[in-house]
């Protein structure tokens, strides 16, 4: 196999899933911290899926690409906007990602997918009110492809930790906490929190660096840059297939890590996957 050059030119590889639309006004989660009182929140599982926004007519990715969902898949969806995730089940992100990114949908794949709804973005009600409105809306829904994600109350930090341990042990990714009185605010919202046993963040690939030893002829690491301009090498977490066919410059990847160094770089950074809203 021909070795990779030390530094590749920047390029953008993204292509629309089917067509482009305006990026939807989604709210994004902040990190949970010990000072947050779990009793103020409703808690759900953090799904290992692909974020999607139903605008009343079609499903759109976080980046503004229209998913090529079959007409029969969305036939029973309501006319009101919905925020949720396309989901295939725990541990099946790769298969889901491949299915929803096809220009021509495969019916067999889409019949196993569910749109898991967790919010009502057009509503100005606090989350408890939005949840009640969703529950009322779903009593009128008659389609197997649309599900309302369960929300739970937790009494305290110990109960929250126990739920996190249970979900993780069962193969889940973590938890999402939505403030009971929180409003839907596009962008990073401190009343929407994520809680996991690890942290994750995103970075853009700048270059593919060649491997040595057993990785000779394959990728050794990625040179990546965070949104605030920090650069570092991402060299672990890849399968041999991913090293042979690495994410190229311009692609946004998600990595896992545990805390930061004194210089602000992630500790024990490990590649996780290409960002879930990329085509």
C-alpha positions in Angstrom: 0.0 0.0 0.0 1.3 3.4 -0.9 2.3 5.4 2.3 0.4 8.5 3.2 2.1 11.8 2.7 3.1 13.5 6.0 0.8 16.4 5.3 -2.2 16.4 3.0 -3.9 19.6 1.6 -7.1 20.6 3.2 -10.3 19.6 1.4 -13.9 19.2 2.1 -15.3 15.7 1.4 -18.9 16.2 2.6 -21.7 15.6 0.2 -25.4 16.1 0.9 -27.3 13.0 2.0 -29.9 13.8 -0.7 -30.3 17.6 -0.8 -29.3 20.6 1.2 -31.5 22.6 3.5 -30.9 25.3 6.1 -29.3 23.9 9.2 -32.1 23.5 11.8 -32.1 25.6 15.0 -31.2 22.8 17.4 -30.2 23.2 21.0 -27.0 21.5 22.0 -26.0 19.9 25.4 -23.5 21.2 27.9 -21.6 19.0 30.3 -23.2 17.9 33.5 -21.3 19.1 36.6 -21.6 18.2 40.3 -23.4 21.4 41.3 -26.4 20.5 39.1 -29.3 19.2 41.2 -30.6 16.0 39.6 -34.1 16.6 41.1 -34.5 19.7 38.8 -34.2 17.6 35.7 -35.9 14.8 33.7 -33.5 12.1 32.6 -33.4 10.0 29.5 -30.9 7.7 27.9 -28.3 9.3 25.6 -28.9 7.4 22.4 -26.1 6.2 20.1 -27.9 7.5 17.0 -27.9 10.3 14.4 -29.5 13.6 15.3 -32.4 14.6 13.1 -34.9 17.4 13.0 -38.4 16.9 11.5 -39.6 20.2 10.1 -43.1 19.0 9.5 -42.3 17.8 6.0 -38.9 16.1 5.9 -36.0 14.9 8.1 -33.0 17.2 8.3 -29.5 16.5 9.8 -27.8 18.8 12.3 -25.7 20.1 9.4 -28.6 20.9 7.2 -28.7 17.9 4.9 -32.0 16.2 4.0 -32.2 12.5 4.8 -33.4 10.4 2.0 -36.1 8.7 4.2 -38.7 6.7 2.3 -42.1 8.3 2.0 -43.7 5.4 3.9 -41.3 6.0 6.8 -42.5 9.6 7.4 -46.1 9.1 6.3 -47.5 9.1 9.8 -45.4 12.0 11.2 -47.2 15.1 12.4 -47.0 18.5 10.8 -45.3 20.0 13.8 -41.5 20.2 14.2 -39.8 17.5 16.3 -36.3 17.1 17.6 -34.9 13.6 18.0 -32.5 10.9 16.8 -32.7 8.3 14.2 -31.8 5.1 16.0 -31.2 1.4 15.2 -30.5 0.2 18.8 -27.6 0.2 21.2 -24.2 -0.5 19.6 -25.4 -0.2 16.0 -24.3 3.3 15.1 -22.1 2.2 12.2 -25.0 0.3 10.5 -27.3 3.2 11.1 -24.9 5.8 9.8 -24.4 3.8 6.6 -28.2 3.4 6.1 -29.3 7.0 6.6 -26.5 8.4 4.4 -27.4 6.5 1.2 -28.6 8.6 -1.7 -31.1 5.9 -2.4 -32.8 4.5 0.7 -32.8 0.7 1.2 -36.3 -0.3 2.5 -35.0 -3.2 4.5 -32.6 -0.9 6.5 -35.2 1.8 7.1 -37.8 -0.6 8.4 -35.5 -1.3 11.4 -34.9 2.4 12.1 -36.9 4.5 14.6 -37.1 8.3 15.0 -36.8 8.7 18.7 -38.3 12.1 19.7 -37.2 14.0 22.8 -38.4 17.6 22.3 -40.8 20.0 20.7 -38.6 22.8 19.4 -41.3 25.2 18.2 -42.9 25.4 21.6 -42.2 28.2 24.1 -43.3 26.0 27.1 -40.9 24.8 29.7 -39.7 21.2 29.2 -42.3 19.7 31.4 -45.0 21.4 29.4 -43.4 20.4 26.1 -43.2 16.8 27.3 -47.0 16.9 28.2 -47.7 18.3 24.7 -45.7 15.6 23.1 -47.4 12.9 25.1 -50.8 14.3 24.0 -49.5 14.4 20.4 -48.3 10.9 20.4 -51.6 9.6 21.5 -52.8 10.5 18.0 -49.7 9.1 16.2 -50.2 5.8 14.4 -46.9 4.8 12.9 -44.3 2.2 14.2 -41.4 4.5 13.1 -42.0 7.3 15.5 -41.3 6.9 19.3 -41.4 9.3 22.2 -38.2 8.8 24.4 -39.0 8.0 28.0 -38.1 10.6 30.6 -37.5 9.8 34.3 -37.2 11.7 37.6 -34.2 11.0 39.8 -34.1 12.0 43.4 -30.5 12.8 44.0 -26.9 12.4 42.8 -26.7 8.8 44.0 -29.8 7.8 42.1 -28.4 9.6 39.0 -25.1 7.7 39.3 -26.9 4.4 39.7 -29.0 5.1 36.5 -25.9 6.0 34.6 -24.2 2.8 35.7 -27.2 0.7 34.7 -27.5 2.3 31.3 -23.8 2.0 30.6 -23.7 -1.7 31.8 -26.6 -2.4 29.3 -24.6 -1.0 26.4 -26.0 2.6 26.5 -23.8 5.6 25.9 -24.9 7.8 28.9 -27.7 10.1 30.0 -29.3 13.4 29.0 -30.7 15.7 31.6 -33.4 18.3 30.7 -34.3 21.0 33.2 -37.9 20.7 34.1 -38.4 24.5 33.6 -35.9 24.9 30.8 -36.9 26.5 27.6 -35.9 25.3 24.1 -33.0 27.6 23.2 -31.0 26.9 20.0 -27.3 26.6 20.4 -25.4 25.5 23.6 -28.0 25.4 26.3 -26.9 25.1 30.0 -30.4 23.6 30.8 -29.7 20.6 28.6 -26.9 18.4 30.0 -25.1 15.2 29.0 -23.6 12.8 31.4 -21.2 9.9 30.5 -18.4 8.0 32.1 -16.1 9.7 29.5 -16.0 13.0 27.8 -16.2 13.6 24.0 -15.5 16.5 21.7 -15.0 17.2 18.0 -12.1 18.2 15.9 -11.4 18.7 12.2 -8.8 16.5 10.4 -5.9 18.6 9.1 -3.6 15.8 7.9 -3.2 12.0 7.8 0.2 11.0 9.2 2.0 7.8 8.1 2.3 4.8 10.4 5.4 3.0 11.3 6.2 -0.6 12.4 3.0 -2.7 12.2 1.2 0.3 10.8 3.7 0.9 8.0 1.8 1.7 4.8 -1.3 2.7 6.8 -2.3 5.7 8.8 -0.4 6.2 12.0 -2.3 9.2 13.4 -4.5 12.1 12.4 -3.4 15.7 13.0 -6.6 17.4 14.2 -7.7 20.9 15.2 -10.4 21.8 17.8 -12.9 24.6 17.1 -10.8 26.9 19.3 -7.6 26.3 17.3 -5.8 23.7 19.5 -3.9 21.0 17.5 -2.9 17.5 18.5 -2.3 14.1 17.1 -5.1 11.5 17.4 -3.4 8.1 17.2 -5.5 5.5 19.1 -9.0 4.0 18.8 -8.8 3.1 15.1 -9.5 -0.3 13.6 -7.1 -1.7 10.9 -9.8 -0.9 8.3 -10.0 2.7 9.5 -6.2 3.0 9.4 -6.3 1.8 5.8 -9.2 4.1 4.9 -8.8 7.0 7.3 -11.0 10.2 7.6 -9.3 12.7 5.2 -8.6 16.4 5.7 -11.7 18.5 6.2 -13.7 15.7 7.9 -15.0 16.4 11.4 -14.4 13.5 13.9 -15.5 12.8 17.4 -12.9 11.7 20.0 -13.2 10.5 23.6 -10.9 11.7 26.3 -10.6 12.0 30.1 -9.9 15.5 31.3 -7.3 18.0 30.0 -3.7 18.7 30.5 -2.4 22.0 32.0 -2.0 23.3 28.4 -5.7 22.5 27.6 -5.1 19.5 25.4 -7.3 16.4 25.9 -5.9 13.5 28.0 -5.9 10.0 26.6 -7.7 11.2 23.4 -9.0 8.3 21.3 -10.8 8.3 18.0 -14.5 7.4 18.3 -16.2 8.0 15.0 -16.9 10.5 12.2 -19.3 13.2 13.6 -22.8 11.8 13.5 -24.3 14.5 11.3 -21.8 14.3 8.6 -22.9 12.8 5.2 
